[in-house]
């Protein structure tokens, strides 16, 4: 539903005034939350599901609870599957007054007229929660694959842009394109995708999504649909659809089931059109605690102690998608108590956590990490999370904060723990300040775990063991496992991910090397002598425990 339509409804009923409606609309745009969530936050309604009976009253109809509703086949046959999916409609009854339906968007009066014309019968509208309507359509009209086939069949003739901005917007907002994009997002998010890629090429148009670090391709739509589909994504993310020459950024908040999903959107002009990637941000922090991360006991205890220190810097390193933010937020939740002031600066805010002051970076208005950090120091914080140390200014302010009695948590993009030290020095920070402020560095990777349903032992070849740096006579009675592939894991042999960790504790011998500007290889070797377990050694532990495969460890270490 359109946010403005919802607010107009509450305005007309006198439940909000103009100033409050404007505040709520601004909050929706800035926070990325659904308008119903903001209405509940402002106590206009008690919870976000209270909106549906109010909409029913406004439309002069009845509210129906679809939880547990079963539709007989005769009723389903009155609305063809393609029509149901195209309009987000589900039949709930039939009597002398005609067919009773519920819609995912009950505030759009045109849909009822379109369905009435399509099926040739009188139609009356009831109101139900939109996520339950979506669930019932998927439950009773077949799986996602059939849904996409139905929608694509309606797009078979193709759509032709006339070139103007208004014509492009009309095509992007046409019902078949809207429903198709919704289905793509629904399927990808249901599969727990972290990223969704829309990629135009000369002769085809690929849609891929990343699950557990690996990309999977959906059945591709016809290439002539690339422009309207990408334009639809751009409309949803408030981008300029007429501008196709420069990169753009946006965001989408989408209701999937009863959960609000936040997506960060990036467009990139390419030779054959715009490539658009959606990063799905998991704003649900229910499982964010150190106990659930599968950390080795020694590392768990080290982090537990370090985050309770009064000052210093603790850094988590690794490539994009290695789970750095998840680890740091799990650590923050451990110390999120009434007597501790926590502030975070992030680009963007990936988790909503009560009790933590979270500030999004907005470089368009000059709100970069450096400016936010300087403001933080005037906010009397105890612990600070900096999303990433990108430049000298951010690093210097973080060090200053740590030396003036604050604990700073942050991330860096380096290949291993020792590399973070040389990265900080290369940025221009003085080695003696790095040595004085740094407490520990955790390097991590996320690799796929073997599916529990098809896990089976196997004998690796000598060639692959040599790549791992292990000789057969060293193995003793150790076993190796792999996944055969089954329905549970989509025939991949993998299901879920687990972490590999390398912890560099900054002790006095390491501090001496930092001050001497020793290269990272020397620092790493010294840390190993002092007992540091490397990423590769931690990978071997995971292999011998039967959690992952040799191939995964070789890929990520």
N, C-alpha and C positions, 0 to 999 in steps of 0.2 A: 504494500500500500504506500501511497505517496505521503511523505511526512506532513506536507502542507495541508493535504486533505484531512488528515487526522486532527491536526491542530485547529483547522477551520471548524470541524465538528465540535470540539471542546469549547471554542469561542462562541459558537452559536447557542450552546447550551448554558453559557455563563459559568463554566467550570474553570476557565482561565481568562485573564484579561489580555489585552494586546501586548503589554510590556512583558508579561510572563511568557506568552507564546513566543515572542522574539527571543527571550532568554533560552527557552527550551530548544528552539530551532538552532541557535548558536551552539548550544551544548551538544546537540546531536552531531553537528558538523565537526566540532573540535574533539569530541570524545570517541566518536565512532560507534556509539551505542545506538540501539533501536530507540525510536521515539517513545515507544511504550515503556521501555526501561527508564528513560528520563522522566516521564510522567509519574512513574512510581517513585523515583528518587525525590521528586518535588512534592510527593504525597498528594498529587491530584487524584490518583487511584492507588489502591492498596498494593496491588501487584500487577504485572504487565498483562496477565490474562483477563483482568477485569474489563478490558477494553471491548471485548466481543459482545457482552450483553448490552453495553452502552450503544454500540453500533447498531445492534438489532432494534433497540428502542428508537434510535434516530431514524431508521429506515421503516419503522412501523411493522416490523415482522418479529419472528420468534428466534431465540437463541437455542441451539441444539448441541449437546455434548456428544461428540463422535467417538469418545473413548469406549472401545468394545463394540462399536456398531458393526453389524454384519449386513451386507447388501445382497438380496436375492438376485439370481442371474437374470430373471425377467426384468428387474429394475435396471440392472447394468446395461442391458441390451437397448434401452431407450436412449442412452447417450453413447454414441460410438467412442471407442478408445481415443481416436485421434482428436475428436472434439473435446473430450474430457481433458486431455493433456494440453491441447492448444489454449483452452480458456481457463485452465485451473479450476475445473468444475467437477462436482461429484453429486450423483443423484441420491436422495435420501428418502424419497416417498413419492407415491402417485395416488391421486384421488380425483373426484369430480372437478376440482379446481385446476387440475393439471399436474405437471411434473414439479416436484419440489427439489431444488438444488442448493448446494452450498458452494461458495467460491473462495479461492485464495485471496482475491481482492474484491470484497463485497461492496466497496465504495465506488466501483467503476460500473455505472448503469448501462454502458454500451454492451458489456459482456452478456447480460441477460437478453438483450435484443438480438445479439448475434446468435446465441444458442437457440432462441425461439425460432429465428429464421432458418437455422441449420437443420433442426430436427422436425420442424413443421408442427409443433405443439405448443400449447400455452405453458408458460414457465413461471413459477413463483420462487422468490428468493428467501432462503433462511440463512442464518448466520452461525458459523462455527469457527473455532480457532484455526487460523490459516495453516499452521504446521500439521494439524490433524487432517485437514482436507488434503494436503500434499501426501501425507502418509497413506490415506485411504485410496487415493488415485493410484499410487504405486503398488499398493497391496492387491487391489482388485482388477487392475487393468494390465497386469503383466510387469516384467522386469524392465530395467533401464534400457537394455538393448532394443527391446520392442518399442519402447517409448520414443527413442531417438529415430528408429525407422519410421514410425508414424509421423513424426514431425518433419523428417527429411522428405517424406513422400509428398507433403504439402508444399515443400519448397522446390520440387523437382523442376518446375519450369524456370527457376532462377529468378533473381532480383536484379534489376538494372538501375544503377545510380544515374541520375541526371547530372550530377556534379555539384549542385548547389548544397549549401549547408543544411537548409531546411529539408530538402529531399533526402539527404543522407540520414538526418535524424528521424524522418518519417519511416524510412526503411529499417533503421536500427530498432525502432519502437514498434515494428509490425509484430503481431501476435506470434506467428511461427518462429521468428528470430528470437524474440524474448523467451519463449518457452524452451527453445533448443539450448540457448546459453544457460538458462536455469537448470536444465537437465544435466548439462556438462559439469557445471559447478556442483550440483547435488551428488552426482556419481563420484566425482573426484574427492569431494570432502567426505563422503560416506566411506571411501576406501582409505581415509586418513592420509590424504595427499598433503605434502608440505608445500608444493609448488605446482602450478598449472600453466602450461605453455601453449600459446596459440602461434603457430609458425607458418607463414606463407612461403611457398616456393613457386617456381615457374609453372610446374604442371600438377602440383598437389598442395593440399593445405593440411598440415599435421596438427593434431591436438594431443599433447602428451602431459602426463602428470607424474610427479616424483613421490614414491612411497618407500620408506626405509632407505632413502639415499639413492634408489635406482629409478630410472625413467621407464614408464610404460606408455604405449601408444593406444589411444582410443581408435575406434573405427573412424576413418577420416571422412569429413563431409565433402561435397563437391567443391572444387577449387573456386567456382564463381561465388560461393558463399563467404569467402574469406573477408571481403570488405564489409559486408553488413554485420557479420559476427563480431569482427574486431571493433567495428563502430559501436555495436551494442555494449561491449565491454567498456569502451571509452565513455559512453553515455552513463553507464552505471557508476563509473568512478569519477564523474565530473571532470573529464578531460575535454579539451577542445577537439571535436571530431573533424573539424575542417583543417586543422593543422596536422600535416603528416610528414613534415620535413625535419622536425627536431624531436628529441626524446621528451617524454612527459611522465609525470608521476601523479598517482591518485590513490584513492582507497575505496573499497566496497565493504559495506556491512550487510551481510546476508543472513536471513533466518533459515537455518537448516534443521528440520525437526523443531524441537523446543529450545534450540540453542542458537545464540547469535554468533556468527562467525565473521571475523575481521580479516580483510584481505588487502595487502599493500600491492598496488598495481604499477607496472613500469612498461612504457611503450618505447620501442626502438625502431627508427626507420631503417629498412633494409632494401635490397635491390628489387624485391618483388612485393613490397608493401610493408606494413608495420608488424613487427614481432612484439607480442604482448605477453608478459609473464606476471602471474599473480602469486604472491607469497602469502600462504595461509598462516595467520598468527593465532597460536593457541592461547587464548586469553583465560583459559580455565586453569586455575592454579591449585586445584584440589589435591593433586598428587605431587605437588612440589615440596618435597622434603628430602633431606639427605639420606634418610633410611631407604627411600625407594629408588635411589639412583644406581644401586649395585656397586657402590664404591668398595675397593679393598679396605679391610679393617684399618690398616695403618693410615691410609689417606683420609678415611672418614674421621678418625680421631684427630689427625693434624688439622683438617679444616674446622672441625668442631672447636678446637682450641684457638686457632688463628683468628677466627671471626669474632672472638670475644676479647681480643687484644684491644687496648685503648687507642693505639695508633699503628701506622704502617701501611704498606701497600701489598695487596694480594692480587695476583694476575692469573687469569685463565687464558690459555692460548690454544689456537687450532684454526683450521680453515672454516669457511662459512658452512653452517649446518652441522657443526661438530658438537652442539649442545652446550656451548659456553654460557649463554644467557640462562639456560635452564639450571645449570650448576650454581651460578651465582644467586639466582632467585631462591633456590632451595636453601642456600646458605643464609640469605637475608631472612627467610621465614623462621629460621632457627633463633634469630636474635630480634625478631619483630615483637618486642614486648613494650609494656606501658612506660618503662623507664628509659627507652632508647629512641632517639630521633633519627629516622632513616630517610634519606633523600636519594632519588635516582634521576639521572639524565640519560635519555635513551633516544635512539633514532631507528624505528619508532618505539613507543611503549608496547612491549609484547605481552605482558601479563598484568592483569589488574589485581592488586593485593591491598586489602584494607589495612590501614595503619601506616602505609608507606606513602610519602609525598613523591609523586612521579611526574616528571617534567619532560615533555617531548621536545626534541630538537627541531627547530624550524629555521633553516638557514636563509630562507627567502626574506625573513624579517630581521636577520642578524642574530637569531637565537641559536648560536652554535655551542659546542661543548664548553669552550673557554668562557664565554659570557655567562652561561648557566652556572658553571663551577664557581666563578667569582661571586655570583649572587648567593650560592649555597653557603659560602663561608660567613655570610652575614645572617644566616638563618639558624645559627646555633645547632648544627647537626652533630650527631655522634658518629654515624657511619654513612658513607657516601658510595653510591654505585655510579661509575662512569661507563656508559655503554661501550665506548671504545677509545683508546688513546691513539688518536689519528695523527697528531702533530705535536710540535715542540711546546706550543702554548698550553695545550691540554695536559701534557706530561709534567710541565713545570708547576702548574697550579695544583695538580694531584700530589706532587711531591711536597709542595708547600703546605697543602692541607694535612698530609700525613705527619710532617714535622711539627705542626702546630696542634697536635693532639686529636687527629681524626683518623679513623680506619677507612681506607679507600679500597674498593673492589673494582676491578676493571678487566677488559679483554684486550688482546693483541692478536693480529694474524701472523703467527710464525709457525714454523714446522715442528719445533720442539721447545722444551722449557728453556734451555740455555740460550736459544735464539732470541728470546724476549729481552734478555739483558743487552745484547749487542744492538738490537733494534732501538732500545731506549737511548743508548749512547750515540748511535748513528743519527738519531733525531736532533741531537745537540745538547742533551742533558748532561750535566757534569757527572762523571763516574762516581765521585765521592758522595754526591747526593743520592744517586741510585743505590749505592751500597748502604747508605744510612737509612733509607726509607723502605727498601724492599724487604718483605718478610718471606714470601714464598711464591713459586710459579707452578701452576698445574697445567701441563699440556694434555689435551684429550682428543680422542677420535670417537666417532660412532660407527660401529660396523654391524652388519646384519647377523642375526642369530639364526641357528638352524631351526627349522619348523619342528615342533615337538611331535607332530602327527606322522611325519615321514622320516624322522631321524634314524640313520642306520650307519653301522661301522663300515669303513673301507680302508684299503691299503694304498697309501700314496706312493707315487713313483720316486725313485732316487733323485731324479732331476728336480722335482718340485721341492723335495726335502733340502736339496743343496741350495735352492733359492732362499729357503727359510734359514739357512745357515746351520742345519742340523744333519748329522750323519746317522745312518741307520743303526750303527752299533751303540749310539748314545741313548737310544730310545728306551731300551729295556722293555717293560711290559706296557708302555704307553699305547693308548688306542686313539684312532682318528675317526671322525664322523662327518657325514654329509647328509644333505636332504635330497631324497629321491624326487620330490615334487608330488603334490597332491592338491585336492580341491581347497583345503584350508589355506594353503599358501599361494594359490593361483599357479600351481605347477612350477614355482620358482625354487622351492627347497628352503626358502628363508621366511621367517615370520618374526617381526619385531627387531629391535636394535638394542645393543648394549655398548657400554663405554670401555675404552682403553685409556689408561692413565699413566702419566709420568710426572712425579712430583719432585721439584727441585727446592729443597729447603735451604734458605740463604743463611748459612752458618759463617763463622769468622773466616775459615779458609776460602770460602767462595767470595766473601766481601773483599779480601785481599786481592784476589784475581780481578774482580770488577774494577777496583781502584787502579790496578796496573794495566787496564784496558786489554786484558787477555782475550783472544778470540773465543768464539762460542765453543769450538771443538775442545779447547783446553779446559774451559769451565765444565763442559759436559763430562769429560774424562775424570776430572777431579770429583764431580758429584757422584759418578759411578763408583769411584774408589771409596766414597763416604757412604755408599749404600743405596744410591738412587736406582730404582727399577725403571728401565727404559720402556718406551711404547712397544717395541718389538718383544721384549721379555714378558710384558703384561699380555701381549697377544698370544704368546706361547702358552701362558697360563689358561687363557680362554679356550685355546685349541684342545689342550689336554683335559680340560673339564667338560669337553663335548658341547660347548656353547656356540662355537663358530667354526668356520673352515679355514684351511691353510690359505685358500685363494683370497678370502676377505682380509686376513692379516697382512698378506703380501701387498694387497691393493692399498691399504691405509697406513702401512708403516714402512 
